[in-house]
Amino acid sequence: MSHVAVIGTGFAALSAVEHLRKADPQLDITVIGPKPEFIYLPSLIWIPSGIRKPEDLVIPLGHFFAKHRATFHQGEATGLSDGGRVVHTTTGDVANDGLVIATGGRFIKKLPGIEHAVTPCEGIAAGVKIRDRLAEMDGGTIAFGFAGNPKEPTAMRGGPMFEFLFGTDRMLRQQGRRDKFRLVFFSPAPKPGIRLGAKVVPKLLDRMKRHGIETHLGHKMVRMEPDKVVTEGGEVPADLILFMPGMTGNAWFDNTDLPRSEGGLVKADQHCKVEGWDRTYVAGDSGSFPGPDWLPKQAHMADLQAAAAAKNLVADLNDRAADTTFRCELVCIIDEGDRGTLVARTPWMNLVLPSAGFWHGSKRLFEWWYLRRFK
């Protein structure tokens, strides 16, 4: 019986557990993470409006682990040794015959004054802070923005920022308060959202214009202050700043010999195998993978990579060809609170469907469908 360790409790990690168990009913699986719970991050956008409460998005994993006969080791990864065969954690070492690294990414916090901004996708606490700040504000300017990792073009998460922007606009209109607020969208990119496809950018910018949302684009960021965003092209006064910086690898990677991309992520091949390491795989935001420059950092892509990593690891353990690859596919619904826009992209097509209430309902239905496996 082989023993596999999976580091993480996010989308990629839990999908890896499912596919490992499906591929080998006898496999011994240990999941390593700080808490035995899963945070459904895509629905953070609904916390400010009250569509979702924080407790709705925190899913205990006891049932999931029991169902898939996985052991949970509570602790934070701190390093690796013996070519990945030993995982060091804050609560002891975990030996393994094979490893899947799926600990997500880390937001780059090097911009001076970035502590004055709220980073929405950091977790539940960020969503609650945004909700409470919006509730207590009588008016003012809210600045929304995102940036990337210049050394890792795919290591960015801009889609949710558009959702917070349009969702806030919609919520304030429903509350009859929109006229008291100035909304400004900023980004160092002259064409923000270009990774969603060339068709998407003009539609997003046109929607901002129609909704009275101002833009400040194409200027390198200099710093943030308590009441403003400063760029090389000027300043954006703000009473509240929501900002999604680019992403890099986890801090604990620095305590390992893992091969790293220029942007700090774990280098992997098209099979999700860590370059030069035996029986060691990576999936999701932790990895740097070959593919198009628009390859997304999103839950859907993490699931696809996790499936490939799990199948290949089991093949490796059984001396079979580990040749499964993952699809390069971007699928998302840019939600506005009561309606949404479907965007899809593959190497062969780019689809953008008109905004409609149907897509908001579809996003909520998908949340239910996805989360039912854990309950």
C-alpha positions as CSV (number, residue, x, y, z in Angstrom):
1,M,0.0,0.0,0.0
2,S,1.4,3.4,-1.1
3,H,1.1,6.5,1.1
4,V,0.3,9.8,-0.6
5,A,0.4,13.2,1.1
6,V,-1.7,16.1,-0.2
7,I,-0.8,19.6,1.2
8,G,-3.7,22.0,1.3
9,T,-7.5,22.1,1.8
10,G,-8.5,24.2,-1.1
11,F,-10.0,23.4,-4.5
12,A,-6.9,21.7,-6.0
13,A,-6.1,19.7,-2.8
14,L,-9.6,18.3,-2.3
15,S,-10.1,17.5,-6.0
16,A,-6.7,15.7,-5.9
17,V,-8.0,13.6,-2.9
18,E,-11.2,12.7,-4.9
19,H,-9.2,11.6,-8.0
20,L,-6.6,9.8,-6.0
21,R,-9.2,7.7,-4.3
22,K,-11.0,7.0,-7.5
23,A,-7.8,5.9,-9.2
24,D,-6.7,3.7,-6.3
25,P,-9.2,2.4,-3.7
26,Q,-6.3,1.0,-1.6
27,L,-4.2,4.2,-1.4
28,D,-3.3,5.6,2.0
29,I,-4.0,9.3,1.8
30,T,-3.0,12.0,4.3
31,V,-4.2,15.6,3.9
32,I,-2.1,18.3,5.6
33,G,-3.6,21.7,6.4
34,P,-4.1,24.3,9.2
35,K,-7.8,23.4,9.7
36,P,-10.1,20.6,8.5
37,E,-12.3,23.1,6.7
38,F,-12.8,24.4,3.1
39,I,-13.5,28.0,2.3
40,Y,-15.6,28.5,-0.8
41,L,-13.8,31.7,-2.0
42,P,-15.9,32.4,-5.2
43,S,-18.9,33.4,-3.1
44,L,-17.0,36.0,-1.0
45,I,-18.4,38.5,-3.5
46,W,-21.8,38.0,-1.9
47,I,-20.9,38.8,1.7
48,P,-21.1,42.6,1.4
49,S,-24.6,42.4,0.0
50,G,-25.8,39.8,2.5
51,I,-26.6,37.2,-0.1
52,R,-24.1,35.0,1.8
53,K,-23.1,35.0,5.4
54,P,-19.6,34.0,6.5
55,E,-20.7,30.8,8.0
56,D,-22.3,29.7,4.7
57,L,-18.8,29.6,3.1
58,V,-16.9,27.6,5.7
59,I,-17.4,23.9,5.1
60,P,-16.2,21.3,7.7
61,L,-14.3,18.5,6.0
62,G,-14.9,15.6,8.5
63,H,-17.5,14.0,6.3
64,F,-15.4,14.4,3.1
65,F,-12.3,12.9,4.7
66,A,-14.4,9.9,6.1
67,K,-16.0,9.4,2.7
68,H,-12.7,9.2,0.9
69,R,-10.9,7.5,3.7
70,A,-8.3,10.2,4.1
71,T,-6.4,11.0,7.3
72,F,-6.1,14.7,8.3
73,H,-2.8,16.0,9.7
74,Q,-3.5,19.4,11.3
75,G,-0.5,21.6,10.8
76,E,1.1,24.1,8.4
77,A,3.7,22.9,6.0
78,T,7.2,24.4,6.7
79,G,9.4,22.5,4.3
80,L,10.4,19.3,2.5
81,S,13.3,16.9,2.6
82,D,14.5,13.7,1.0
83,G,13.3,14.8,-2.4
84,G,9.8,15.4,-1.3
85,R,9.4,12.2,0.6
86,V,9.1,14.0,3.9
87,V,6.9,17.0,4.6
88,H,7.8,19.1,7.5
89,T,5.0,20.8,9.4
90,T,4.4,22.8,12.5
91,T,3.1,19.6,14.2
92,G,5.6,17.0,13.0
93,D,6.8,15.3,9.9
94,V,4.8,13.4,7.4
95,A,6.6,10.7,5.3
96,N,5.1,9.7,1.9
97,D,5.6,7.7,-1.2
98,G,4.1,10.5,-3.4
99,L,3.2,14.1,-2.9
100,V,0.7,16.7,-4.3
101,I,1.4,20.3,-3.4
102,A,-1.8,22.4,-3.5
103,T,-1.4,25.2,-1.0
104,G,-2.6,28.0,-3.2
105,G,-0.8,31.2,-3.8
106,R,0.2,34.2,-1.8
107,F,-0.6,37.9,-2.6
108,I,2.4,40.1,-3.2
109,K,2.4,42.8,-0.5
110,K,5.4,44.9,-1.5
111,L,3.7,48.0,-2.7
112,P,4.3,50.8,-0.1
113,G,1.2,51.5,1.9
114,I,-0.7,48.4,0.7
115,E,-1.8,47.9,4.3
116,H,-4.3,50.7,3.7
117,A,-6.2,48.5,1.1
118,V,-8.5,45.5,1.7
119,T,-7.6,42.4,-0.5
120,P,-11.0,40.8,-1.0
121,C,-9.9,37.3,-1.9
122,E,-7.7,36.9,1.2
123,G,-10.6,35.2,2.9
124,I,-13.8,35.6,5.1
125,A,-12.4,38.4,7.2
126,A,-11.7,40.5,4.2
127,G,-15.3,40.0,2.9
128,V,-16.7,40.9,6.4
129,K,-14.5,44.0,6.5
130,I,-15.8,45.2,3.2
131,R,-19.4,44.6,4.2
132,D,-19.0,46.5,7.5
133,R,-17.2,49.4,5.9
134,L,-19.8,49.8,3.1
135,A,-22.6,49.7,5.7
136,E,-21.1,52.4,7.8
137,M,-20.3,54.8,4.9
138,D,-22.7,57.6,4.2
139,G,-21.0,58.3,0.9
140,G,-17.5,59.0,-0.5
141,T,-15.1,57.4,-3.1
142,I,-14.4,53.7,-3.4
143,A,-11.4,52.7,-5.4
144,F,-11.3,49.2,-6.9
145,G,-8.2,47.8,-8.6
146,F,-5.9,44.9,-9.4
147,A,-2.4,44.3,-10.6
148,G,-0.3,41.3,-11.6
149,N,3.0,39.7,-11.0
150,P,5.3,41.2,-13.7
151,K,7.5,38.1,-13.6
152,E,4.5,35.6,-13.8
153,P,1.8,37.0,-16.1
154,T,-0.7,34.2,-15.2
155,A,-0.4,34.8,-11.4
156,M,-3.2,37.3,-11.0
157,R,-6.8,37.2,-10.1
158,G,-8.7,40.1,-11.7
159,G,-12.1,38.5,-12.3
160,P,-13.3,38.8,-8.7
161,M,-12.4,42.4,-8.7
162,F,-14.8,43.2,-11.5
163,E,-17.5,41.3,-9.5
164,F,-16.8,43.4,-6.4
165,L,-17.0,46.5,-8.5
166,F,-20.2,45.8,-10.4
167,G,-21.7,44.1,-7.3
168,T,-21.1,47.2,-5.2
169,D,-22.6,49.4,-7.8
170,R,-25.7,47.2,-8.0
171,M,-26.1,47.0,-4.2
172,L,-25.8,50.8,-3.8
173,R,-28.4,51.3,-6.5
174,Q,-30.8,48.9,-4.8
175,Q,-30.3,50.7,-1.5
176,G,-30.9,54.1,-3.2
177,R,-27.5,55.3,-2.2
178,R,-25.5,55.2,-5.4
179,D,-25.7,59.0,-6.0
180,K,-23.7,59.5,-2.8
181,F,-20.7,57.4,-4.0
182,R,-18.0,57.9,-6.5
183,L,-16.7,54.5,-7.8
184,V,-13.3,54.4,-9.5
185,F,-11.6,51.4,-11.2
186,F,-7.8,51.5,-11.4
187,S,-5.2,49.2,-12.9
188,P,-1.6,49.6,-14.2
189,A,-2.8,47.6,-17.2
190,P,-4.1,49.7,-20.1
191,K,-6.5,46.9,-21.0
192,P,-7.6,45.3,-17.7
193,G,-9.1,41.9,-18.1
194,I,-7.4,41.2,-21.4
195,R,-6.7,37.6,-20.2
196,L,-10.5,37.0,-20.4
197,G,-10.2,37.7,-24.1
198,A,-10.0,40.6,-26.5
199,K,-13.8,40.6,-26.8
200,V,-14.3,41.2,-23.0
201,V,-12.3,44.3,-22.3
202,P,-14.3,46.8,-24.4
203,K,-17.5,45.3,-22.9
204,L,-16.3,45.7,-19.4
205,L,-15.1,49.3,-20.0
206,D,-18.4,50.2,-21.7
207,R,-20.3,48.8,-18.8
208,M,-18.3,50.9,-16.4
209,K,-19.0,54.0,-18.4
210,R,-22.7,53.3,-18.6
211,H,-22.8,52.7,-14.8
212,G,-21.0,56.0,-14.0
213,I,-17.8,54.2,-12.9
214,E,-14.6,56.2,-13.6
215,T,-11.4,54.6,-14.7
216,H,-7.7,55.3,-14.1
217,L,-5.8,52.9,-16.3
218,G,-2.3,52.2,-17.7
219,H,-0.2,54.0,-15.0
220,K,2.4,52.2,-12.8
221,M,1.4,52.2,-9.2
222,V,3.6,54.1,-6.7
223,R,2.0,53.7,-3.3
224,M,-1.1,53.8,-1.3
225,E,-2.1,56.1,1.5
226,P,-5.0,56.0,3.9
227,D,-7.0,58.3,1.6
228,K,-5.6,57.8,-1.9
229,V,-4.0,55.6,-4.5
230,V,-0.9,57.2,-6.0
231,T,0.3,56.2,-9.5
232,E,2.8,57.7,-12.0
233,G,-0.2,59.1,-13.8
234,G,-1.8,60.9,-10.9
235,E,-3.8,60.2,-7.7
236,V,-7.1,58.6,-7.0
237,P,-8.6,59.9,-3.8
238,A,-10.4,57.2,-1.9
239,D,-12.3,56.6,1.4
240,L,-12.1,52.8,0.8
241,I,-9.6,50.9,-1.3
242,L,-10.2,47.4,-2.5
243,F,-7.1,46.0,-4.3
244,M,-6.1,42.6,-5.6
245,P,-2.3,42.4,-6.0
246,G,-0.5,39.8,-8.1
247,M,0.4,36.4,-6.7
248,T,3.5,34.5,-5.9
249,G,4.5,31.3,-4.2
250,N,4.0,30.4,-0.5
251,A,6.6,31.5,2.0
252,W,7.3,27.9,3.0
253,F,8.6,27.2,-0.6
254,D,11.7,29.2,0.4
255,N,12.6,26.4,2.9
256,T,12.8,23.8,0.1
257,D,14.8,23.0,-3.0
258,L,11.7,23.1,-5.2
259,P,12.3,24.5,-8.7
260,R,10.8,27.9,-8.9
261,S,9.6,30.1,-11.8
262,E,10.8,33.6,-12.1
263,G,7.6,34.7,-10.4
264,G,8.1,32.4,-7.4
265,L,5.8,29.5,-8.2
266,V,6.7,25.8,-8.4
267,K,7.7,24.9,-11.9
268,A,5.7,22.0,-13.4
269,D,5.4,20.3,-16.7
270,Q,2.2,19.6,-18.7
271,H,1.5,16.6,-16.5
272,C,1.6,18.7,-13.3
273,K,4.8,17.0,-12.3
274,V,7.4,19.1,-10.4
275,E,10.3,19.5,-12.7
276,G,13.2,17.1,-11.7
277,W,11.3,15.6,-8.7
278,D,10.1,12.1,-8.5
279,R,6.5,11.4,-7.6
280,T,5.9,15.0,-6.7
281,Y,3.1,17.0,-8.3
282,V,1.6,20.5,-8.0
283,A,-1.9,21.8,-8.8
284,G,-3.7,25.1,-8.7
285,D,-2.3,28.5,-7.7
286,S,1.0,27.0,-6.2
287,G,2.2,26.0,-9.7
288,S,3.7,27.6,-12.8
289,F,2.5,25.5,-15.8
290,P,3.1,25.5,-19.5
291,G,0.3,26.9,-21.5
292,P,-1.1,30.1,-23.0
293,D,-0.4,33.5,-21.5
294,W,-4.1,33.7,-20.4
295,L,-4.0,30.4,-18.4
296,P,-6.2,31.3,-15.4
297,K,-5.6,31.1,-11.7
298,Q,-9.2,30.1,-10.8
299,A,-11.0,27.2,-9.1
300,H,-12.0,25.5,-12.3
301,M,-8.4,25.4,-13.6
302,A,-7.2,24.1,-10.2
303,D,-9.7,21.2,-10.4
304,L,-8.5,20.3,-13.9
305,Q,-4.9,20.3,-12.8
306,A,-5.6,18.4,-9.7
307,A,-7.3,15.6,-11.7
308,A,-4.2,15.3,-13.9
309,A,-1.8,15.4,-11.0
310,A,-3.7,12.6,-9.1
311,K,-4.0,10.3,-12.1
312,N,-0.3,10.8,-13.0
313,L,0.9,10.2,-9.4
314,V,-1.1,6.9,-9.1
315,A,0.4,5.9,-12.5
316,D,3.9,6.8,-11.2
317,L,3.4,4.7,-8.1
318,N,2.3,1.7,-10.2
319,D,5.1,2.1,-12.8
320,R,2.7,3.1,-15.6
321,A,3.1,6.0,-18.0
322,A,2.2,9.2,-16.3
323,D,1.0,11.1,-19.4
324,T,-2.3,12.7,-18.5
325,T,-2.5,16.4,-19.3
326,F,-5.0,19.1,-18.3
327,R,-7.2,21.2,-20.5
328,C,-6.4,24.9,-20.8
329,E,-9.8,26.4,-20.1
330,L,-11.2,29.6,-18.6
331,V,-14.8,29.6,-17.6
332,C,-16.3,32.2,-15.3
333,I,-19.5,34.2,-14.6
334,I,-18.8,37.8,-13.8
335,D,-21.6,38.3,-11.3
336,E,-23.2,41.6,-10.5
337,G,-25.4,40.6,-7.5
338,D,-28.6,39.8,-9.4
339,R,-27.3,39.2,-12.9
340,G,-24.1,38.1,-14.5
341,T,-22.0,37.6,-17.7
342,L,-20.7,34.3,-18.9
343,V,-17.1,34.3,-20.2
344,A,-15.3,31.3,-21.6
345,R,-12.0,30.9,-23.3
346,T,-10.0,28.0,-24.8
347,P,-7.2,27.9,-27.3
348,W,-9.8,27.7,-30.0
349,M,-12.6,30.1,-28.9
350,N,-13.6,33.1,-26.8
351,L,-17.2,33.4,-25.8
352,V,-18.9,36.3,-24.1
353,L,-22.7,36.1,-23.5
354,P,-24.9,39.1,-22.6
355,S,-25.5,40.0,-19.0
356,A,-28.7,38.2,-17.6
357,G,-30.3,37.1,-14.4
358,F,-30.0,33.5,-15.6
359,W,-26.2,33.6,-15.1
360,H,-26.5,34.9,-11.6
361,G,-28.9,32.0,-10.8
362,S,-26.5,29.6,-12.5
363,K,-23.6,30.7,-10.4
364,R,-25.7,30.1,-7.2
365,L,-26.8,26.7,-8.5
366,F,-23.2,25.8,-9.2
367,E,-22.2,26.7,-5.7
368,W,-24.8,24.4,-4.3
369,W,-23.8,21.6,-6.7
370,Y,-20.1,22.0,-5.9
371,L,-20.5,22.1,-2.1
372,R,-22.9,19.1,-1.9
373,R,-19.9,16.8,-2.1
374,F,-18.6,18.0,1.3
375,K,-21.9,17.8,3.2
